[in-house]
Amino acid sequence: MTITHTLNLDYQLQPGWLEPYVQGLLQGNAVARSCSACKKISFPPVRVCACNSTSGEWVGLSGEAHIVSRCDGSDGSYALVQFKGADTRAVVQLKGMVQLKGMVQLKGMAESSQVGYLQAPESGSPALILAPASGESCE
Amino acid sequence: MAQIKAIVCGVGITAFNRRTDGSSFRDWALAAFEDALSMSSLERPDIDALIVASESDFFSLQLNPASVLAGDLGLIGASTMRVEGGGASGQLAVQAGVRLIQSGAIRHVAVVGVDPSASQLSAQTVKSLYSFSFDAWVDGMTGVSSTVLYALSFQSFMNRVAVNSHHLGQVTRQNRANAMHNPRAHLGRLHKQPEIDESPMIATPYRRLHCSPLSDGAASVILSAPKHRPGKRKNAPAIVGAGAASDTVHLGARSDAGEFAAKRLAMQRACREAGITAKQINIAEVYDAYAGAQLQAIDALGLSSDICRDLDDGCFSPGGNCPINLSGGLMGQGAPVGATGVAQTATCALLLEGLYEKELQPVSLPRYAVADTHGGICTTAAVTLLAGAAA
């Protein structure tokens, strides 16, 4: 026998210090953190910089990113990407970006096919989604 | 000679599998604890503290599980706490036990790791919960799965170390073959390479057979202060070093997304405490949530200067210089999260004492063993070093 129990949880998460980042993502904008001390820019934002500085300011990026490596499969298509202007990398979901056959990385691919742009999520969740420029399809 | 921090005077490991017999995590915890207690030759009133490792209340639907298990295990009156550090929960609980003993306030501590990761929720639900093991506000909201993060990390590792899908196959076949001789294992199999190559792609380069399963189960160790070593356990192995460390939670913020830097640091701390080096280790139980994670662990722990050569030479196989995951590891033995780190320590202790499964027990007693566990994408790392009586 089993004890059957259903639990429905409806979270109302407060973004706290991440609010500028979350608000930006929901509108399709990349809002990064710039360290006041060393000027390194993190996206997604890091609260305490690698240089140990705790102060920083929010800066907007263009939203353009190039794919460093990607993986595809039943869990979907995701990539480690470098946003233009950022000093850190990000893991993003790929939508409509070219899917390689038998390769795990984009070595040797044309530069243009490695570039995508941050896209506003369709859901209300602050997801990092990379897609081709409007009107361009890579798939 | 390494200084003894705590004696491992009793161990117990239940079967790791998907339970369909109506038993609950409370039954498995009791079974593992009673085996450990029996081996220790101690009695319940001797146990001063209970530490429970459990990754998530979502799995068990039980907040404060230590309070419930204290009653079920007959340890009312003992001090209780729960330790959680994602996949590292079990190893962190063992280390918490060691630190309690080192404080001098505790004679004997029972560490129990348990999680119902397979039978109580659907696999899809557990997978969704696991995606919040990273930065829930960033990776979780993006829908990044555990397999995706491990795959991207391993791709970066492949840029630095010349490993490939052939080596993933070697690890997969070896761990599952080891598990064939472990009666408690979830996935003992004799895989052929085409079977691995044809299993569904989850996230390149990881196919389904490169991944560890979701399992139910429990494990327990009884740790004693050296001056309170039970008289009947004169040859019991000891914990001689423990180290833990952390890394940034965002894979992209790391200088090398393929390096398990927290594991490297935890190992350095454990070795410093033990006064030994990685080269002295004869046996390893490492955290192989995925086949590539085992290769990344070998690198970070410093167990090899040439992973490909040592794999091909059989150094990590039974009978090799440093057999790895003789239990089958997470890939073969299984992965009830809170129990995994405790089971790794228990397995190392049994191997050091010559009491492990006959087909897997090395002919000559190993001197030193390492139990290595991590949580997240090696965001939280815990490494424990054990020594046998021969050390």
Interface residues (C-beta under 8 A of the other chain):
Chain A: M1 T2 H5 L7 L13 P15 L18 V22 S42 P44 V46 A50 S69 R70 C71 D72 G73 S74 D75 G76 Y78 A79 L80 V81 T88 R89 A90 V91 V92 Q93 V104 Q105 S125 P126 A127 L128 I129
Chain B: G22 L61 D135 W137 V138 D139 M141 T142 G143 V144 S145 T147 V148 L149 A151 L152 Q155 S156 M158 P200 M201 I202 A203 T204 P205 Y206 T248 H250 L251 G252 A253 A257
